[in-house]
Amino acid sequence: MGLNWAEHTVEIDAPIDTCFAAIIDYETFPSWQGAVVDTEVLDWDSKGRGKRVRLFIDAKVRKVDYTLDYSYDQPTRIEWDFVEGNGINAADGHYLFEDLGNDRTRATYKLGLEVGIPLPGPVARRAHKTTLKGSVDDLKTEAERRAASSRKASNGSGAKPSGKAREDALAEKVGIKQETRATHSPPEPEEWAPQDDSTSLVELPVKIAGRAAGLGIGAARRAVGVGLDVAGSVSGRIRGLTRDRF
C-alpha cells in the first residue's frame, strides 16, 4: 500500500526554543494534544529527551498506537524511526522549526503513515490530514500559552524592594503605623526663651532642658547650661536693684 503522506505548516507567536520544548514534552501530550489519548516514554537519551516513545492516538476512524525512536537536531529538527505499531504498519516524517525572529517560529509537520487496517483511500487520507493538522494547531496553542506565561513571569520579577520598603509594606499590611524617622535640627534661640511671664527663674533651666529633649545628650547639656547662665544673670541684676533701693 505504501505511505500516505500529509504536511501542515503554521506560524507561532513563540520563540523557537519554546516550540521545540513543547513538542518533545511527550508526557504532557494528553493534556493539550487533542488526538493523543496516552503516551509512554520507554527510553531517554543522554540529554534527558525521550528516545523511544509509545503513542496512543485517536485517529477518528479508530484508535491506534505505535512506537517511535526519536533523534534530534535541537532546536530545528526532529526525526523518528518506526519500531512497531497496532493498527499502523509504518511511520516516517519529521518536525521542522524555523526561527522567524521577534519570538516567532514557523513549524512544519510532515508525516507518512501506512495503516494496517482496510480503509478506503479517501477516508484514510482525510483522517490522516485532519489528525496531523490538529496536532500542529494544538502545538501552536500550547507554545503560545507557554510563551505568554514566561513573559508574564519575567515582567513580574522586578527589582526586590529595599529592607525599609519591605518593612513599610509589611507594617501597612498588618495595620501598624511606622515611626517616622526625622532629623531634628536645634531650635532657634528664641524658641528656648520662656513663652509667658509665669515662668520663674527656677523653672527656666528645666523648661529649656525639656525643649532640648530629643536633640541628644550634648545638645541637652548645652541647653541647660544656657538656661543656668540666663537665670544667674537675671538673679544678679535683681539683687543689685534690691541693694540700690534699700
KAHUWO-V198589 format. One record per residue. N is the residue number from 1. RES is the residue in one small letter. SS is DSSP state (a for helix, b for strand, c for the rest). OMEGA is omega in whole degrees, -180 to 180 (* if undefined). D_FIRST is the distance of its C-alpha to the first C-alpha in whole Angstrom. Layout:
{{N;RES;SS;OMEGA;D_FIRST} {N;RES;SS;OMEGA;D_FIRST}}
This chain:
{{1;m;c;180;0} {2;g;c;-178;4} {3;l;c;174;7} {4;n;b;-172;9} {5;w;b;173;12} {6;a;b;-178;15} {7;e;b;179;19} {8;h;b;-178;22} {9;t;b;175;26} {10;v;b;171;29} {11;e;b;-171;33} {12;i;b;177;35} {13;d;c;-180;38} {14;a;c;178;38} {15;p;c;-177;39} {16;i;a;179;36} {17;d;a;178;37} {18;t;a;178;37} {19;c;a;-179;34} {20;f;a;-179;32} {21;a;a;-179;34} {22;a;a;-173;33} {23;i;a;175;29} {24;i;c;177;30} {25;d;c;-168;32} {26;y;a;-176;29} {27;e;a;179;32} {28;t;a;-177;33} {29;f;a;-177;30} {30;p;a;-178;30} {31;s;a;-179;33} {32;w;a;173;32} {33;q;c;-172;28} {34;g;c;-176;28} {35;a;c;-176;24} {36;v;b;179;25} {37;v;b;-178;27} {38;d;b;175;28} {39;t;b;176;27} {40;e;b;178;29} {41;v;b;-176;29} {42;l;b;-179;29} {43;d;b;-177;31} {44;w;b;175;33} {45;d;c;-175;33} {46;s;c;180;37} {47;k;c;177;37} {48;g;c;177;36} {49;r;c;179;33} {50;g;b;179;30} {51;k;b;176;28} {52;r;b;-173;26} {53;v;b;176;25} {54;r;b;-178;24} {55;l;b;177;23} {56;f;b;-169;23} {57;i;b;169;21} {58;d;b;-174;22} {59;a;c;179;18} {60;k;c;-179;20} {61;v;c;174;18} {62;r;c;178;19} {63;k;b;-179;20} {64;v;b;172;18} {65;d;b;178;19} {66;y;b;-178;18} {67;t;b;-178;20} {68;l;b;169;20} {69;d;b;-175;23} {70;y;b;170;25} {71;s;b;-169;26} {72;y;b;164;29} {73;d;b;-170;31} {74;q;c;4;33} {75;p;c;-171;34} {76;t;c;-173;31} {77;r;b;173;28} {78;i;b;177;26} {79;e;b;-180;22} {80;w;b;173;21} {81;d;b;179;19} {82;f;b;179;16} {83;v;b;179;18} {84;e;b;180;17} {85;g;b;176;16} {86;n;b;-174;17} {87;g;c;177;14} {88;i;b;180;12} {89;n;b;-179;10} {90;a;b;177;11} {91;a;b;179;13} {92;d;b;178;14} {93;g;b;-179;17} {94;h;b;169;21} {95;y;b;177;24} {96;l;b;177;27} {97;f;b;179;30} {98;e;b;179;33} {99;d;b;-179;36} {100;l;b;-176;38} {101;g;b;179;41} {102;n;c;178;44} {103;d;c;176;42} {104;r;b;-175;38} {105;t;b;171;35} {106;r;b;-179;32} {107;a;b;178;29} {108;t;b;180;25} {109;y;b;177;22} {110;k;b;-174;19} {111;l;b;173;16} {112;g;b;-179;12} {113;l;b;168;10} {114;e;b;-176;7} {115;v;b;-178;9} {116;g;c;179;10} {117;i;c;-179;11} {118;p;c;178;10} {119;l;c;173;11} {120;p;c;-177;11} {121;g;a;-180;10} {122;p;a;180;13} {123;v;a;-180;14} {124;a;a;-179;12} {125;r;a;180;13} {126;r;a;179;16} {127;a;a;-180;16} {128;h;a;-179;15} {129;k;a;-180;17} {130;t;a;-179;20} {131;t;a;-179;20} {132;l;a;179;20} {133;k;a;179;23} {134;g;a;180;25} {135;s;a;-179;24} {136;v;a;178;26} {137;d;a;177;28} {138;d;a;176;29} {139;l;a;179;30} {140;k;a;-180;32} {141;t;a;-177;34} {142;e;a;-179;35} {143;a;a;179;35} {144;e;a;175;38} {145;r;a;-180;39} {146;r;a;180;40} {147;a;a;179;41} {148;a;a;179;44} {149;s;a;179;45} {150;s;a;178;46} {151;r;a;180;48} {152;k;a;179;50} {153;a;a;-180;50} {154;s;a;-180;52} {155;n;a;-179;54} {156;g;a;-177;55} {157;s;c;176;56} {158;g;c;180;59} {159;a;c;180;62} {160;k;c;179;64} {161;p;c;179;67} {162;s;c;-180;71} {163;g;a;179;72} {164;k;a;180;75} {165;a;a;178;72} {166;r;a;179;71} {167;e;a;-180;74} {168;d;a;-180;75} {169;a;a;179;71} {170;l;a;180;72} {171;a;a;179;75} {172;e;a;-179;74} {173;k;a;-177;72} {174;v;a;175;74} {175;g;c;179;77} {176;i;c;178;79} {177;k;c;-179;81} {178;q;c;177;81} {179;e;c;179;84} {180;t;c;179;85} {181;r;c;-178;86} {182;a;c;176;89} {183;t;c;-177;91} {184;h;c;174;94} {185;s;c;179;97} {186;p;c;180;101} {187;p;c;176;102} {188;e;c;-176;105} {189;p;a;-177;108} {190;e;a;179;109} {191;e;a;-179;107} {192;w;a;-178;109} {193;a;c;178;112} {194;p;c;-176;113} {195;q;c;178;112} {196;d;c;-176;115} {197;d;c;-175;119} {198;s;c;-178;119} {199;t;c;-180;117} {200;s;c;179;120} {201;l;a;180;120} {202;v;a;-178;119} {203;e;a;-173;116} {204;l;a;179;115} {205;p;a;-179;114} {206;v;a;-180;112} {207;k;a;179;110} {208;i;a;179;109} {209;a;a;180;108} {210;g;a;179;106} {211;r;a;180;105} {212;a;c;-179;103} {213;a;c;-180;101} {214;g;c;179;98} {215;l;c;-176;99} {216;g;c;-175;99} {217;i;a;-177;102} {218;g;a;-179;103} {219;a;a;179;103} {220;a;a;179;105} {221;r;a;178;107} {222;r;a;-180;108} {223;a;a;179;108} {224;v;a;179;111} {225;g;a;178;113} {226;v;a;-179;113} {227;g;a;-180;114} {228;l;a;178;117} {229;d;a;179;118} {230;v;a;-179;119} {231;a;a;-179;120} {232;g;a;-180;123} {233;s;a;180;124} {234;v;a;180;124} {235;s;a;180;126} {236;g;a;179;128} {237;r;a;180;129} {238;i;a;-180;130} {239;r;a;179;133} {240;g;a;178;134} {241;l;a;-179;135} {242;t;a;178;136} {243;r;a;-179;139} {244;d;a;-177;140} {245;r;a;-176;140} {246;f;c;*;142}}
